[in-house]
Amino acid sequence: MLTSFADDIWIADGSDLSVMGFTYPTRCAVMRLQRGDLLVWSPIALHDVLKAQIDALGTVSHLIAPNMFHHMFLSEWQAAYPKARLYGLSGLHSKRSDLRFNGVLGDDPDAAWANQIDQIVLNNNLTDEVVFFHQLSRTVIFTDLIQQFSTGFHTGWRGVIARLDLMVGDIPNVPRKFRLGFRNKAKARASVEKVLDWPIERVLLAHGTPVTADGHAVLKRTFHWLIG
């Protein structure tokens, strides 16, 4: 079900996926650009109801794979929207040679959404990730580098690991495995400081409860271990 999140941005939660024995929810975001066409971030499983809701908003013109992991459902979206342009990190182009990529994601926004959505790549040994900022709604969008699971979402030994990995907490956090993946701390710090230069009000993440107020302050707490 597609629901409104803020001005010209909607979200939809999909079915859970199992990754290395852990269950992860899925979430996509749909952003309407100034010309009326749509950009879909991190596409989830596409079904008839979701497609009808999206089609009622406009024409899907851009599909975004924001890191090396969120690509599972891209083939069905390409089949449903053959004219949409697909963008992903350079490494994903090789990993998913079955897909038709039209552009490589970097620090500079594509002309189609420049001055509407900002972006920056956070380099991590586990997965590089492109962080986006939707200017109209002041929403920053993270994929895997910050997470927030509720207590009890993972049970047994998985629950213990989730807590130790900082996947569980009162605010979104950077799991320990990703903290270790930032080998070049100075570069990571500079990138996060650029993120914090954005006038952030909301924080949207693939795995956790969205932050709808005081997003900038929340992110400063989230990255306190890195930026001091």
C-alpha positions in Angstrom: 0.0 0.0 0.0 1.4 3.4 -1.0 1.1 6.1 1.6 2.0 9.8 1.6 5.1 10.6 3.6 5.6 14.3 2.8 5.2 16.7 0.0 5.6 14.8 -3.3 7.1 11.7 -1.6 5.3 8.5 -0.9 6.4 5.2 0.7 5.4 1.6 0.4 6.4 -1.4 2.6 6.8 -4.8 1.0 7.3 -8.3 2.1 10.3 -9.4 4.3 13.4 -10.9 2.8 15.8 -13.3 4.4 19.5 -12.3 4.2 22.2 -14.5 5.8 19.6 -15.9 8.1 18.2 -12.5 9.2 14.8 -11.1 8.2 14.7 -7.6 6.7 11.6 -5.6 5.8 11.5 -3.9 2.4 10.5 -0.4 1.6 10.5 1.8 -1.5 10.0 5.6 -1.9 8.3 7.3 -4.8 9.2 10.9 -5.5 7.4 13.1 -8.0 9.7 15.5 -9.9 8.8 19.0 -11.1 7.8 17.8 -14.5 5.4 15.3 -13.0 7.4 12.2 -13.7 8.3 9.7 -10.9 11.5 8.5 -9.4 11.4 5.2 -7.5 14.0 4.6 -4.9 14.8 1.0 -3.9 11.9 -0.8 -5.7 10.2 -3.5 -3.7 8.2 -6.4 -5.1 5.7 -5.0 -7.6 2.1 -6.1 -7.5 -1.1 -4.9 -9.2 -2.4 -2.7 -6.4 1.0 -1.0 -5.9 1.4 -0.5 -9.6 -2.1 1.0 -9.9 -1.4 3.4 -7.1 1.9 4.5 -8.5 0.5 4.9 -12.0 -2.2 7.2 -10.6 0.6 9.6 -9.5 2.4 9.9 -12.8 4.8 8.2 -15.1 7.7 6.1 -13.7 10.7 7.5 -15.4 13.6 6.7 -13.1 14.5 3.6 -11.0 17.2 3.8 -8.3 19.2 1.0 -6.8 20.9 2.9 -3.9 23.5 0.3 -2.9 24.8 -3.1 -3.8 22.1 -5.0 -2.0 18.8 -3.4 -3.0 18.4 -4.8 -6.5 16.2 -7.9 -6.0 13.1 -6.7 -7.7 14.5 -4.5 -10.5 13.9 -6.9 -13.3 10.1 -6.9 -12.7 10.1 -3.1 -12.6 12.0 -2.9 -15.9 9.4 -5.3 -17.4 6.6 -3.2 -16.1 8.2 0.2 -17.1 10.5 -0.5 -20.1 11.0 3.2 -20.8 12.2 4.0 -17.2 15.9 4.7 -16.8 17.8 2.6 -14.3 20.6 4.0 -12.2 23.0 2.1 -9.8 26.5 2.1 -8.5 29.2 1.1 -11.0 29.8 -2.3 -9.2 26.1 -3.2 -9.5 26.3 -2.9 -13.3 28.7 -5.9 -13.3 26.8 -7.8 -10.6 23.5 -7.5 -12.5 24.5 -7.8 -16.1 21.0 -9.0 -16.9 19.6 -5.5 -16.2 19.7 -2.5 -18.5 21.4 0.3 -16.7 21.3 3.9 -18.1 23.5 5.7 -15.6 26.0 5.4 -12.7 25.2 6.9 -9.4 27.8 9.3 -7.9 28.0 12.5 -5.9 26.4 14.6 -8.6 22.7 14.3 -9.3 21.5 13.4 -12.7 20.1 16.3 -14.7 16.6 14.8 -14.4 16.5 15.5 -10.7 19.2 18.1 -10.1 18.1 21.0 -7.9 15.3 18.7 -6.6 17.2 15.8 -5.0 20.7 16.0 -3.7 22.9 12.9 -3.3 26.3 11.8 -2.0 28.1 8.4 -2.0 29.2 7.0 1.4 32.0 4.6 0.7 31.9 1.4 2.9 33.8 -1.9 2.5 30.5 -3.8 2.9 28.6 -1.7 0.4 28.9 1.8 -0.9 25.6 3.6 -0.5 24.1 6.7 -2.2 22.3 8.9 0.4 19.6 11.1 -1.1 18.1 14.4 0.1 14.6 15.3 -1.2 14.7 19.1 -1.0 11.0 19.9 -1.0 10.2 17.7 2.0 13.6 18.1 3.6 13.9 14.3 3.8 17.2 12.4 3.8 17.0 8.8 2.6 19.3 6.0 3.9 19.3 2.4 2.7 21.3 0.1 4.9 24.0 2.2 6.6 21.6 3.2 9.4 18.9 0.8 10.8 16.5 0.6 13.7 14.7 -2.6 14.6 12.3 -3.0 17.4 13.1 -5.2 20.4 11.8 -8.7 19.5 11.8 -8.3 15.8 14.7 -10.8 15.7 14.5 -13.6 18.3 16.9 -16.1 19.8 20.5 -15.9 18.8 19.5 -13.5 16.0 18.1 -11.1 18.5 21.3 -11.2 20.5 23.4 -10.4 17.5 21.0 -7.6 16.4 21.4 -6.0 19.8 25.2 -6.4 19.8 25.4 -5.0 16.3 23.4 -1.9 17.4 20.5 -2.7 15.0 18.2 -2.2 18.0 17.9 1.2 19.7 15.8 4.3 20.5 17.0 6.0 17.3 18.4 4.8 14.0 21.9 3.7 14.4 24.9 2.6 12.3 25.4 -1.1 12.9 28.9 -2.1 14.1 29.6 -4.1 10.9 29.1 -0.9 8.9 31.2 1.2 11.3 34.0 -1.2 10.8 33.5 -1.0 7.0 34.3 2.7 7.1 38.1 2.1 6.8 38.8 5.6 5.7 37.3 7.4 8.7 38.4 10.9 7.5 36.7 10.4 4.2 33.6 9.0 5.8 33.5 11.9 8.3 33.7 14.5 5.5 30.9 12.8 3.6 28.6 12.7 6.7 29.4 16.3 7.4 28.1 17.1 3.9 25.0 15.2 4.6 24.5 17.2 7.8 24.9 20.4 5.8 21.5 19.7 4.3 18.5 21.3 6.1 17.2 17.9 7.2 13.8 17.7 8.9 12.9 14.0 8.2 14.9 10.8 7.9 13.6 7.9 5.8 15.3 4.5 6.0 14.7 1.1 4.5 14.9 -0.7 7.8 13.4 1.2 10.6 10.7 3.7 11.7 10.9 7.0 9.7 11.9 10.1 11.7 9.3 12.8 11.0 10.7 15.7 13.1 14.1 17.0 14.3 15.8 14.7 11.7 19.0 16.8 11.8 19.4 16.4 15.5 18.7 12.6 15.3 21.3 12.1 12.6 23.9 14.0 14.7 23.3 11.5 17.5 23.3 8.6 15.0 26.8 9.6 13.7 28.3 10.9 17.0 30.8 8.1 17.1 32.2 9.4 13.8 31.9 13.1 13.8 32.4 13.7 17.6 
